[in-house]
Amino acid sequence: MSFLRWLKAIGGRGAARASANHQTVRPILESLEERIAPINHLPTYTNATVQIIPNLSNFTVTEKVTANVTATDFIEVFPVGSGTVLFNLNNQQQSANLDRNGQATAIFTLPLLTLLTSQTLQVTFPVMDLTSFVFGSEFLAPLYTNFDNLLLPATLTFGTLTHEQLVTHPIMTGVLPSFNTAQGESNNMGILNFHYNDPGTITSFDVFGFTLPGSLAFAVGAYGPEFMPASNNGG
């Protein structure tokens, strides 16, 4: 049951009791606010995808970051349709508003060889107004890329929390993984799709429909871990 359905259900039961007792109840603003207060702030979860488009003509790379912010009423998960998201990629900062689907986008242009260095992405959904119905949340992750990203467009995606993890994250437990890549990262170039775990290890990769162990990734040019020192990946 969503937040709005909960309110309707409560209102419906209240009306039924009033009719049965043949009494007219005049709503009092303070009383209604007290009834809503116990679930007035819902936990949110922020995730991100990154589209990487290399440009060999001018040795730059365009990185399009799309944030996805959802909330849960502990039964359903639904998009947060308003608010501002803050983006920080390699200390370059932008902000964008969420649309009705709970998405916001920022586009960064960086030197091409940035793809062979350690990148850190931070996406924050801050809720500064205490009257808002949701808590803020944050996405934080290193971006694992390799030599093939210099040549081929790619999309980076990150494993998401299950619903069971989401309803206890982070409000109920206060415990967050060090990075969102703790859920795994996919670096998908179409014909090649690399699967990463922290700290930048290719566990497996897909090529032409076949899945091969990460130990063979060097054969297709994925010189990734050498360019991703462990000290820059959460250490």
Backbone as a ProteinNet text record, in pm:
[ID]
protein_1_A
[PRIMARY]
MSFLRWLKAIGGRGAARASANHQTVRPILESLEERIAPINHLPTYTNATVQIIPNLSNFTVTEKVTANVTATDFIEVFPVGSGTVLFNLNNQQQSANLDRNGQATAIFTLPLLTLLTSQTLQVTFPVMDLTSFVFGSEFLAPLYTNFDNLLLPATLTFGTLTHEQLVTHPIMTGVLPSFNTAQGESNNMGILNFHYNDPGTITSFDVFGFTLPGSLAFAVGAYGPEFMPASNNGG
[TERTIARY]
84.4	0	87.7	63.4	143.8	102.8	183.8	159.5	21.3	-14.3	-144.1	-258.9	-238.4	-344.6	-366	-257.7	-266.7	-353.4	-328.1	-407.2	-555	-584.2	-723.5	-789.4	-712.7	-768.4	-800.3	-710	-733.5	-856.1	-864.3	-979.3	-1109.5	-1105.9	-1226.8	-1275.5	-1183.9	-1224.3	-1279.4	-1216.6	-1264.4	-1406.2	-1435.5	-1569	-1673	-1634.4	-1728	-1763.5	-1665.2	-1692.7	-1783.4	-1758.8	-1840.8	-1986.5	-2007.2	-2144.4	-2214.8	-2140.3	-2201.9	-2244.8	-2172.5	-2203	-2296.8	-2338.2	-2424.2	-2367.3	-2235.8	-2169.3	-2098.6	-2091.9	-2018.5	-1888.6	-1775.8	-1645.4	-1584.7	-1548.8	-1488.1	-1335.4	-1271.7	-1126.8	-1052.3	-950.9	-864.1	-725.4	-666.3	-539.4	-431.6	-421.8	-316.6	-330.5	-452.6	-474.4	-434.7	-468.2	-431.9	-281.2	-213	-68	-5.9	-62.3	-9.2	-28	-138.5	-164	-67.6	-30.1	59.7	204.9	239.4	378.6	455	395.3	475.6	538.6	476.7	537.9	560.5	579.4	590.4	719	822.6	950.1	983	989.1	1013.4	1157.5	1220.1	1357.5	1363	1470.6	1490.7	1618.2	1629.9	1747.3	1786.5	1912.9	1963.9	2061.4	2036.7	2128.1	2161.5	2254.7	2297.8	2339.5	2330.2	2390.4	2477.3	2581.6	2674.7	2695	2661.2	2688.3	2821.1	2911.7	3044.8	3057.4	3089.4	3104.4	3241.8	3337.6	3471.4	3472.1	3553.2	3567.4	3715.9	3758.3	3900.4	3944.8	3850.6	3888.7	3943.3	3892.9	3943.2	3993.2	4005.3	4060.4	3984	3851.9	3767.8	3671.6	3607.4	3503.2	3383.5	3265.2	3141.2	3083.9	3055.9	2997.8	2862.8	2757.9	2621	2574.4	2551.6	2513	2362.9	2292.8	2149.3	2125.6	2067.8	2035	1891.4	1866.8	1732.5	1705.1	1604.3	1574	1437	1432.6	1307.6	1287.3	1161.3	1126.2	1044.6	1034.4	951.7	869.5	744.7	660.8	663.2	769.8	794.8	709.2	627.4	550.6	576.9	571.4	594.6	715.5	776.6	883.4	830.5	849.8	794.3	891.6	888.5	981.7	951.7	1056.5	1042.7	1036.4	923	898.2	934.5	1004.2	1045.2	1167.3	1238.7	1359.2	1479.8	1590.1	1713.9	1820.4	1891.2	1999.7	2132.4	2230.8	2364.9	2460.2	2538.8	2633.3	2775.9	2866.6	3008.4	3088	3148.2	3230.5	3371.1	3464.3	3603.7	3612.7	3533.9	3532.2	3470.4	3408.6	3325.9	3181.8	3117.5	2987.4	2877.7	2762	2641.7	2520.9	2406.1	2280.6	2171	2067.3	1954.8	1831.3	1714.5	1588.3	1536.9	1473.3	1410.5	1286.5	1262.3	1138.1	1036.1	920.2	811.8	846.3	946.4	989.9	1100.8	1134.6	1238.4	1379.5	1398	1528.8	1580.1	1712.1	1779	1909.5	1952.8	2068	2167	2294.8	2403.1	2503.6	2561	2655.6	2790.1	2895.7	3030.8	3119.9	3211.7	3312.3	3449.2	3525.7	3653.6	3760.2	3888.4	3995.2	3981.2	4008.2	3987.1	4062.5	4185.3	4266.6	4217.9	4115	4052.5	4000.1	3966.8	3913.8	4017.7	4144.1	4249.5	4299.1	4223.2	4257.5	4140.8	4160.3	4053.6	3953.3	3825.7	3717.9	3625.1	3574.1	3477.1	3352.7	3238	3109.9	3030.3	2980.1	2892.9	2764.1	2652.6	2521.6	2441.4	2396.5	2331	2191.2	2095.6	1959.8	1939.7	1967.9	1958.1	1817.7	1763	1634	1658.4	1661.7	1694.1	1570.7	1453	1328.5	1273	1266.4	1221.8	1074.4	998.6	857.1	838.5	946.9	936.5	901	837.5	791.9	899	1020.5	1125.7	1256.7	1339.4	1475.4	1565.8	1681.5	1778.3	1855.5	1929.6	2012.5	2126.3	2224.3	2344.7	2395.8	2445.3	2516.3	2663.6	2753.1	2896.6	2968.2	3048.8	3115.8	3234.7	3340.6	3442.1	3383.6	3429.9	3385.2	3495.7	3465.7	3565.7	3559.7	3663.8	3675.3	3810.6	3827.6	3952.1	3987.4	4090.7	4143.1	4037.1	3949.1	3846.8	3750	3734.8	3646.6	3699.2	3828.5	3883.9	3831.3	3784	3746	3596.3	3527.9	3388.4	3297.1	3179.2	3080.2	3036.5	3000.6	2964.4	2862.8	2797.7	2707.5	2747.5	2772.3	2803.2	2675	2645.9	2531.6	2579.3	2500.8	2541.5	2430.4	2469.3	2371.6	2288.4	2159.9	2068.9	2038.7	1994.7	1952.6	1819.8	1799.9	1670	1569.8	1441.1	1339.8	1361.1	1401.8	1425.6	1540.6	1646.3	1756.5	1713.9	1628.7	1589.5	1509.1	1419.2	1333	1409.8	1532.5	1615.5	1738.2	1733.4	1852.6	1817.6	1875.3	1970.5	1907	1776.5	1715	1710.3	1674	1654.1	1786.1	1887.9	2013.3	2124.4	2119.6	2227.3	2355.5	2351.2	2471.4	2464.8	2566.4	2574.5	2699.2	2695.5	2819	2915.7	3045	3145.6	3118.8	3085.1	3054.1	2934.8	2861.1	2752.7	2803.5	2932.2	2987.9	2999.1	2967.9	2960.2	2852.7	2759	2655.4	2699.1	2819.7	2869.4	2847.9	2936.3	2924.8	2933.3	2854.4	2860.6	2908.5	3011.1	3067.8	3036.2	2921.1	2864.3	2893	2969.9	3004.4	2932.7	2833.5	2762.4	2823.3	2929.1	2993.9	3075.2	3110.4	3183.7	3108.9	3100.4	3035.5	3117.2	3183	3270	3196	3213.4	3150.2	3258.1	3242.8	3342.8	3291.5	3384	3363	3472.2	3446.6	3550.4	3668.4	3792.5	3832.6	3877	3786.8	3817.9	3854.3	3815	3847.4	3741.4	3784.3	3691.8	3666.6	3546.2	3514.9	3479.8	3417.4	3382.8	3350.6	3340.9	3300.7	3228.9	3140.8	3063.5	3116.9	3135.5	3178.8	3109.7	3035.6	2962.4	2874.3	2811.8	2719.1	2781.4	2913.2	2980.6	3028.6	3020	3069.6	3201.2	3304.6	3438.4	3488.8	3583	3635.8	3715.9	3715.8	3786.1	3935.4	3992.8	4136.4	4176.7	4080.2	4107.9	4078.5	4037.8	3997.8	4110.7	4236.6	4350.4	4353.2	4296.3	4299.9	4214.4	4119.3	4035.8	4066.3	4183	4229.5	4181.5	4124	4069.3	4177.5	4268.6	4375.3	4323	4237	4170.2	4235	4258.1	4308.5	4440.1	4525.7	4652.8	4632.8	4521.3	4494.3	4401.4	4369.7	4278.8	4342.8	4441.2	4511.8	4417	4443.5	4355.7	4344.2	4450.5	4448.2	4348	4301.1	4204.8	4063.9	4044.6	3914.8	3859.5	3848.1	3788.3	3890	4019.2	4121.3	4175.5
-119.5	0	124.1	209.7	331.1	431.2	537.8	644.3	704.8	737.3	799.7	704	574.5	477.6	461.9	466.7	455.7	567.4	690.6	803.9	785.4	737.3	715.7	609.4	501	393.1	441	519.3	573.4	664.1	749.7	839.7	764.1	656.2	578.1	510	452.6	386	486.7	606.7	710.4	752.3	765.9	807.2	701.3	573.6	466	464.3	484.1	485.9	603.5	719.5	837.1	813.5	747.4	721.7	625.5	523.7	424.2	485.2	580.7	644.9	764.8	795.9	910.1	1038	1053	1170.5	1242	1373.1	1453.5	1498.3	1461.1	1494.9	1606.2	1714	1826.4	1808.6	1798.1	1776.9	1891.7	1857.2	1955.1	1939.8	2048.4	2042.4	1976.2	2014.1	1958.6	1807.5	1758.5	1615.5	1539.4	1591.4	1526.4	1519.3	1626.1	1626.8	1522.5	1504	1406.1	1264.8	1242.2	1108.5	1076	1174	1150.8	1139.2	1205.6	1217.9	1087.3	975.2	854.3	802	824.2	778.5	896.2	1013.7	1133.5	1136.8	1066.6	1066.8	925.3	906.6	775.7	765.3	648.8	633	633.3	687.8	688.2	612.1	579.4	509.2	575.7	615.1	679.9	586.9	563.1	484.6	566.8	519.6	597.3	505.5	557.6	496.3	601.8	556.9	648.7	604	691.8	665.7	731.8	652.8	700.7	705.9	824.6	841.7	902.6	820.4	874.9	951.3	1055.5	1135.4	1143.4	1059.2	1052.7	1173.7	1248	1363.2	1477.8	1490.5	1598.8	1546.9	1413.4	1348.8	1389.1	1385.6	1407.3	1289.6	1283.3	1183.9	1254.4	1222	1273.6	1166.3	1204.5	1111.4	1165.9	1098.7	1138.9	1057	1124.8	1058.1	1076.5	967	970.7	913.9	995.5	951.5	902.4	801.1	748.1	744.5	819.4	829.4	768.7	670.5	605.8	615.8	601.6	597.9	472.4	435.1	319.5	351.5	302.4	312	179.9	99.8	-30.3	-141	-106.1	-207.2	-194.3	-71.3	-44.6	46.3	37.6	129	215.2	348	437.5	553.7	615.9	725.6	850.7	923.9	1054.9	1157.5	1221.8	1303.9	1449.9	1491.2	1630.8	1639.6	1750.4	1770.1	1792.5	1830.6	1860	1757.4	1711.4	1614.7	1685	1656.9	1713.2	1606.8	1644.2	1552.8	1603.1	1509.7	1542.2	1431	1461.9	1365.9	1422	1356.6	1403.7	1551	1589.7	1726.4	1828.3	1784.2	1872.9	1859.2	1971.2	1967.3	2025.7	1960.5	2008.1	1973.3	2031.6	1995.9	1987.9	1911	1896.4	1856	1892	1860.2	1723	1653.3	1525.8	1547.4	1456.1	1459.2	1367.9	1352.8	1276.5	1128.7	1082.6	943.1	922.2	1028.4	1017.2	1017.2	1079.7	1082.1	1224	1237.9	1365.9	1334.1	1425	1398.4	1513	1478.9	1576.9	1523.5	1613.9	1575.3	1641.9	1560.6	1608.8	1581	1673.1	1652.4	1655.2	1547.2	1529.4	1489.2	1502.8	1453	1302.6	1256.4	1115.4	1020.9	1056	966.6	957	1034.9	1018.7	876.7	812.9	676.8	575.8	613.4	523.3	562.7	641.8	681.8	649.4	671.2	646.7	761.2	729	827	796	900.3	883	963.8	899.3	964.5	969	1087.1	1105.3	1172.5	1111.4	1165.4	1173.8	1294.2	1316.1	1371.9	1314	1367.6	1424.4	1554	1612	1663.9	1627.9	1682.5	1773.4	1903.6	2000.3	2043.5	2031.1	2075.2	1962.9	1981.9	1877.6	1844.5	1928.4	1898.3	1806.4	1775.6	1686.6	1545.1	1467.7	1335.4	1228.6	1265.7	1166.6	1210.7	1112.7	1136.6	1147.4	1210.4	1214.9	1084.3	1067.3	948.6	982.5	892.5	922	799.5	823.2	722.4	762.6	668.5	696.3	574.1	594.2	478.5	520.7	439.2	454	403.2	456.8	411.4	324.8	198.6	106.3	103.5	150.5	152.4	91.7	67.4	7.6	61	7.9	58.6	57.3	-42.1	-50.7	67.1	129.7	246.2	366.9	366.4	474.3	468	350	327.9	308.1	252.2	213.3	284.9	331.2	384.4	274.8	313.8	214.3	273	184.4	224.1	150.3	226.5	168.6	161.8	44.1	27.4	-39	-23.6	-70	-154.1	-262.4	-349	-273.8	-303.5	-233.5	-319.8	-253.7	-325.3	-396.3	-509	-575.2	-495	-525.3	-454.7	-477.1	-598.3	-626.7	-542.5	-524.8	-439.7	-293.7	-254.5	-114.6	-68.4	-151.6	-108.1	-97	-145.7	-128.9	-45.3	36.6	107.4	250.1	350.9	338.5	374	405.4	463.7	364.7	240	145.1	94.8	75.9	19.2	121.4	225.5	323.5	270.3	153.6	92.4	97.5	156.1	164.3	92.1	31.1	-23	90.3	58.6	161.1	231.3	153.3	207.3	132.4	198.9	128	15.6	17.9	-93	-219.5	-209.8	-331.2	-424.9	-367.7	-447.9	-495.8	-453.8	-492.8	-385.3	-381.6	-286	-359.6	-314.1	-366.2	-255.5	-283.5	-190	-247.5	-206.4	-269.5	-187.2	-245.3	-179.7	-242.9	-325.2	-391.8	-527.1	-528.8	-656.4	-708.1	-618.7	-655.1	-602.5	-685.1	-643.8	-698.7	-607.9	-648.1	-635.5	-735.7	-737.3	-718.4	-611.7	-573.9	-595.3	-629.1	-622	-535.1	-477.5	-400.6	-493	-443	-306.5	-298.8	-311.5	-298.8	-428.9	-541.3	-672	-714.2	-753.7	-808.1	-954.3	-985	-1122	-1209.8	-1148.8	-1219.5	-1115.5	-1161.4	-1070.5	-1148.6	-1077.8	-1137.4	-1085.3	-1175.7	-1137.1	-1227.2	-1166.1	-1237.9	-1348.6	-1320.4	-1415.4	-1519.5	-1519	-1614	-1542.8	-1610.3	-1557.2	-1626.1	-1543.6	-1595.4	-1543.1	-1613.7	-1567	-1438.7	-1358.6	-1230.8	-1244.6	-1360	-1379.4	-1371.7	-1384	-1376.3	-1239.1	-1143.9	-1013.2	-939.4	-968.3	-901.6	-931.5	-1046.4	-1086.4	-996.3	-922.2	-830	-685.3	-661.1	-524.3	-458.8	-536.2	-476	-464.1	-371.7	-350.7	-256.5	-312.1	-227.8	-219.6	-333.8	-326.2	-250.9	-255.2	-184.1	-33.4	15.2	158.7	196.8	102.2	126.4	80.3	154.9	112.5	90.9	-11.6	-42.5	72.8	154.8	267.6	373.1	370.7	469.5	413.9	292.8	229.1	191.7	290.8	266.2	234.8	226.2	196.1	323.4
0	0	0	-94.4	-103.2	3.6	15.9	114.1	94.4	-35	-62.1	-34.3	-71.5	-44.1	105.6	181.2	326.5	382.5	331.3	379	346.3	221.8	181.9	268.8	296.8	377.5	517.6	576.8	710.3	710.9	607.8	598	581.5	499.1	476.8	602.6	681.2	804.3	905.3	907.9	999.9	965.8	834.9	791.5	826.9	811.6	841.7	989.3	1077.1	1220.4	1257.7	1195.5	1225.2	1186.7	1070.1	1024.5	1118.8	1164.9	1253.2	1384.5	1433.6	1560.7	1546	1424.9	1396.3	1454.9	1441.4	1492.5	1378.7	1389.7	1292.6	1356.3	1292.1	1346.1	1262.5	1324.1	1254.9	1255.5	1138.8	1135.2	1201.5	1275	1338.6	1278.4	1226.5	1156.3	1239.7	1368.4	1452.3	1466.4	1477.9	1494.3	1370.1	1251.2	1126.6	1111.4	1146.2	1135.8	1227.3	1346.2	1438.9	1385.1	1313.3	1259.9	1146.8	1069.8	957.2	1002.1	1109.2	1151.1	1161.8	1214.7	1231.6	1104.1	986.2	862.2	767.8	824.1	741.5	659.7	704.5	633.7	587.3	455.4	397.3	348.1	360.4	312	159.2	103.6	-41.7	-76.3	-205.3	-256.8	-388.1	-400.7	-521.4	-592.4	-719.7	-802.2	-925.7	-1007.5	-1124.4	-1237.5	-1360.3	-1477.9	-1545.6	-1614.1	-1680.3	-1824.1	-1918.5	-2059.9	-2096.3	-2154.1	-2189.1	-2341.2	-2394.5	-2539.5	-2566.1	-2609.7	-2638.5	-2770.2	-2778.2	-2899.4	-2933.5	-3028.2	-3063.1	-3144.3	-3201.7	-3283.7	-3200.1	-3077.4	-2990.8	-2855.5	-2845.1	-2724.9	-2597.7	-2608.1	-2490.3	-2476.3	-2362.9	-2340	-2276.6	-2328	-2269.4	-2178.2	-2054.6	-1958.2	-1912.5	-1953.5	-1920.2	-1800.6	-1690.6	-1566	-1544	-1528.4	-1499.8	-1361.3	-1274.4	-1139.4	-1136.1	-1055.8	-1036.3	-886.2	-841.2	-698.3	-672.1	-583.9	-547.2	-396.5	-354.6	-212.5	-186.8	-61.2	-26.5	97.1	98.4	216.8	292.4	268.7	331.2	270.8	170.9	98	-51.4	-102.6	-244.1	-262	-380.5	-419.5	-533.4	-523.8	-624.4	-647.3	-766.9	-797.3	-716.7	-683	-619.6	-732	-750.1	-868.1	-856.6	-750.4	-739.2	-649.6	-661.6	-582.2	-671.1	-611.2	-683.2	-648.8	-751.6	-734.7	-759.5	-676.4	-689.6	-743.6	-845.7	-909.1	-886.1	-858.8	-845	-911	-1026	-1098.4	-1108.3	-1039.9	-1039.9	-1001.8	-900.9	-847.4	-941.3	-1051	-1133	-1084.6	-1055.9	-990.3	-1078.6	-1073.3	-1142	-1055.6	-1092.3	-1026.8	-1132.2	-1103.4	-1195.9	-1117.4	-1170.5	-1103.9	-1146.4	-1055	-1085.7	-1171.7	-1266.5	-1342.1	-1273.9	-1335.4	-1272.7	-1259.8	-1334.9	-1326.1	-1224.5	-1150.4	-1049.5	-1106.2	-1225	-1289.6	-1307.7	-1300.2	-1326.4	-1398.4	-1487.4	-1573.1	-1571.2	-1574.2	-1587.2	-1688.4	-1770.1	-1874.9	-1848	-1846.1	-1819.3	-1940.4	-1969.1	-2073.8	-2007.8	-2028.1	-1960.6	-2061.4	-2027	-2114.4	-2135	-2255.1	-2289.5	-2196.2	-2161.3	-2078.8	-1935	-1901.1	-1769.6	-1752.5	-1864.6	-1859	-1811.3	-1813.2	-1767	-1628.8	-1558.8	-1422.6	-1331.2	-1205.2	-1107.9	-1111.4	-1136.6	-1133.1	-1015.3	-954.4	-846.3	-877.7	-868.2	-892.3	-762	-730.5	-615.1	-661.9	-630.7	-664.6	-535.7	-502	-373.3	-394.2	-325.5	-320.8	-180.6	-162.9	-28	-2	111.1	150.8	269.9	244.9	349.3	428.1	365.9	428.9	515.9	645.1	735.7	718.7	647.5	623.7	503.9	431.1	315.9	362.2	272	312	291.6	246.2	223.5	288.2	319.3	361.6	238.4	252.5	145.1	135.2	23.6	4.7	-90.3	-99.7	-176.1	-249.4	-370.2	-448.5	-449.9	-422.6	-424.1	-478.1	-583.8	-644.2	-728.4	-731.1	-835	-966.9	-1079	-1210.6	-1270.6	-1292.6	-1344.6	-1496.8	-1559	-1704.8	-1744.6	-1874.1	-1921.7	-2060.3	-2118.6	-2246.4	-2356.7	-2356	-2460.3	-2456.6	-2340.3	-2330.2	-2407.3	-2442	-2524.2	-2666.6	-2707	-2846.2	-2866.8	-2767.1	-2784.8	-2685.5	-2730	-2635.4	-2538.9	-2418.3	-2317.5	-2220.6	-2149	-2041.7	-1914.5	-1809.4	-1679.4	-1597.2	-1543.3	-1454.7	-1326.3	-1221.4	-1090.1	-1030	-964	-900.7	-799.4	-793	-702.7	-580.7	-476.2	-356.9	-382.2	-317.6	-322.4	-239.3	-255.3	-177.5	-28.1	9.4	150.5	205	123.8	166	170	74.6	63.6	183.7	233.3	342.4	474.4	477.3	597.4	566.8	461	412.9	377.6	440.8	552	686.2	687.6	806	922.2	894.2	1001.8	1060.6	975.6	1024	1034.3	949.7	949.3	889.7	823.8	768.2	616.3	553.3	408.1	359.6	241.4	185.2	154.4	150.9	125.2	-7.2	-109.4	-240.8	-297.9	-388.4	-455.1	-543.6	-577.8	-654.5	-569.6	-440.3	-359.8	-414.6	-491.7	-557.2	-696.7	-741.9	-873.5	-978	-1079	-1189.2	-1321.7	-1418.8	-1554.5	-1647.9	-1726.7	-1824.4	-1962.7	-2017.8	-2136.4	-2260.5	-2353.5	-2479.6	-2598.5	-2572.6	-2681.4	-2710.3	-2789.7	-2821.2	-2703.8	-2612.4	-2491.4	-2369.4	-2268.7	-2144	-2027.3	-1953.5	-1844	-1711.5	-1626.4	-1495.1	-1388.7	-1310.9	-1211.6	-1069.5	-982	-838	-778.4	-660.5	-592.5	-558.4	-568.1	-607.1	-752.2	-846.5	-988.1	-1055.9	-998.2	-1054.5	-1155.2	-1274.7	-1374.5	-1338.7	-1295.7	-1255.8	-1375.2	-1476.4	-1599.6	-1705.6	-1831.3	-1938.8	-2046.9	-2118	-2226.7	-2359.5	-2454.6	-2587.8	-2689.6	-2783.3	-2887.2	-2828.6	-2714.2	-2656.3	-2565.8	-2552.1	-2465.1	-2338.9	-2225.8	-2099.3	-2065	-2044.3	-2018.5	-1884.6	-1822.4	-1693.6	-1708.3	-1603.5	-1607.1	-1628.8	-1597.3	-1615.9	-1762.4	-1853.7	-1997.6	-2056.2	-1972.9	-2023.5	-2093.6	-2056.3	-2121.2	-2269.8	-2311.3	-2451.4	-2539.5	-2480.4	-2557.3	-2520.3	-2464.8	-2441.6	-2314.6	-2221.8	-2098.9	-1992.9	-2015.6	-1918.6	-1810.3	-1723.5	-1626.5	-1490.7	-1423.5	-1286	-1273.5	-1378.9	-1372.7	-1361.6	-1417.1	-1414.5	-1299.6	-1211.9	-1102.7	-972.7	-920.9	-801.1	-684.5	-604.2	-491.4	-395.2	-383.4	-290.3	-329.8	-456.6	-504.1	-512	-460.2	-472	-336.1	-253	-124.4	-17.6	-56.1	42.1	102.1
[MASK]
+++++++++++++++++++++++++++++++++++++++++++++++++++++++++++++++++++++++++++++++++++++++++++++++++++++++++++++++++++++++++++++++++++++++++++++++++++++++++++++++++++++++++++++++++++++++++++++++++++++++++++++++++++++++++++++++++++++++++++

